[in-house]
Amino acid sequence: MGVKKQKNKGGRPKKEIIKKQFEGLCAIHCTQDEICDILDCSVDVLNNWCNEIYGDSFSKVFKQKSSTGKASVRRSQFNMAQKNPSMSIWWGKQHLGQTENTKSTEDDPMYKEIMRFWET
């Protein structure tokens, strides 16, 4: 009884993708093509790897993993808004629904109503 040789299955060796690197690229919102270029693989290989590792498509995995990047940017902007008036104004408009009032006071119906009240 000799040692059995493994059959050569043919084809290329499986592409090794580093999970942490992939997740980091998602976090900084690299496109699928950019991720493939950096990881030196095709879109099909990346999709198959996502299905194998995460049990889901690239687009669903990307959506989930890119959220950490969004949260990081949001934290940075929030901290910046505490020190920078322009950033604070921008933050208020984007996240608190604040707007600049461009109407003249005299054109405001509430102003007219108040003035009518005081005139009587």
C-alpha positions as CSV (number, residue, x, y, z in Angstrom):
1,M,0.0,0.0,0.0
2,G,1.6,3.2,-1.2
3,V,0.8,6.8,-0.4
4,K,-2.1,8.1,-2.4
5,K,-1.5,11.1,-4.6
6,Q,-4.1,13.8,-4.6
7,K,-5.6,14.3,-8.0
8,N,-4.9,17.7,-9.6
9,K,-8.3,19.4,-9.8
10,G,-7.0,21.8,-12.4
11,G,-7.7,25.5,-12.6
12,R,-6.1,28.3,-10.7
13,P,-5.4,28.2,-7.0
14,K,-8.1,29.9,-4.9
15,K,-7.6,33.6,-4.5
16,E,-6.8,34.6,-0.9
17,I,-8.7,37.7,0.2
18,I,-7.9,39.3,3.5
19,K,-11.2,39.9,5.3
20,K,-10.0,42.9,7.4
21,Q,-8.6,44.6,4.3
22,F,-11.8,44.0,2.4
23,E,-13.9,45.5,5.2
24,G,-11.5,48.5,5.5
25,L,-11.9,49.2,1.8
26,C,-15.7,49.1,2.2
27,A,-15.5,51.4,5.2
28,I,-13.8,54.1,3.1
29,H,-16.4,53.6,0.4
30,C,-14.2,52.2,-2.4
31,T,-16.1,51.1,-5.4
32,Q,-16.4,47.4,-6.3
33,D,-14.0,48.0,-9.2
34,E,-11.5,49.7,-6.9
35,I,-11.7,46.9,-4.4
36,C,-11.2,44.3,-7.1
37,D,-8.2,46.3,-8.4
38,I,-6.6,46.6,-4.9
39,L,-7.3,42.9,-4.1
40,D,-6.2,41.8,-7.6
41,C,-9.3,39.8,-8.3
42,S,-12.3,39.9,-10.7
43,V,-15.8,41.0,-9.8
44,D,-16.9,37.4,-10.0
45,V,-14.2,36.2,-7.6
46,L,-15.2,39.0,-5.2
47,N,-18.9,38.1,-5.4
48,N,-18.2,34.4,-4.9
49,W,-15.9,35.2,-1.9
50,C,-18.6,37.4,-0.3
51,N,-21.2,34.6,-0.7
52,E,-18.7,32.1,0.8
53,I,-17.6,34.3,3.7
54,Y,-20.7,36.3,4.5
55,G,-23.4,34.3,2.9
56,D,-24.6,37.3,0.9
57,S,-23.9,39.3,-2.2
58,F,-21.2,41.9,-2.5
59,S,-23.8,44.7,-2.6
60,K,-25.5,43.7,0.6
61,V,-22.1,43.1,2.4
62,F,-20.8,46.4,1.1
63,K,-23.9,48.3,2.4
64,Q,-23.4,46.8,5.9
65,K,-19.6,47.2,6.0
66,S,-19.6,50.7,4.6
67,S,-21.7,51.9,7.5
68,T,-18.7,51.9,9.8
69,G,-17.1,54.5,7.6
70,K,-20.2,56.6,7.6
71,A,-20.3,56.5,11.3
72,S,-16.7,57.5,11.5
73,V,-17.2,60.5,9.2
74,R,-20.3,61.5,11.2
75,R,-18.4,61.4,14.5
76,S,-15.6,63.6,12.9
77,Q,-18.1,66.1,11.6
78,F,-19.9,66.3,14.9
79,N,-16.7,67.0,16.7
80,M,-15.7,69.6,14.2
81,A,-19.0,71.3,14.5
82,Q,-18.4,72.0,18.1
83,K,-15.3,74.0,17.2
84,N,-16.1,75.5,13.8
85,P,-19.1,77.8,13.3
86,S,-19.4,77.0,9.6
87,M,-19.4,73.3,10.3
88,S,-21.9,73.8,13.0
89,I,-24.3,75.6,10.6
90,W,-23.8,72.9,8.0
91,W,-24.4,70.1,10.6
92,G,-27.6,71.8,11.7
93,K,-28.9,72.1,8.2
94,Q,-28.1,68.5,7.3
95,H,-29.2,66.7,10.5
96,L,-31.5,69.0,12.4
97,G,-33.6,70.4,9.6
98,Q,-32.4,74.0,10.2
99,T,-32.6,76.4,7.3
100,E,-31.7,80.0,6.7
101,N,-34.6,82.4,6.7
102,T,-34.4,84.3,3.4
103,K,-37.8,85.9,3.7
104,S,-38.0,89.5,4.8
105,T,-39.8,89.9,8.1
106,E,-42.4,92.2,6.6
107,D,-43.4,89.5,4.1
108,D,-44.0,87.0,6.8
109,P,-47.8,86.5,7.4
110,M,-47.2,86.0,11.1
111,Y,-45.3,89.3,11.3
112,K,-48.3,91.0,9.7
113,E,-50.7,89.4,12.1
114,I,-48.6,90.5,15.1
115,M,-48.3,94.1,13.8
116,R,-52.1,94.2,13.3
117,F,-52.6,93.1,16.9
118,W,-50.2,95.8,18.3
119,E,-51.9,98.5,16.2
120,T,-55.2,98.0,17.8
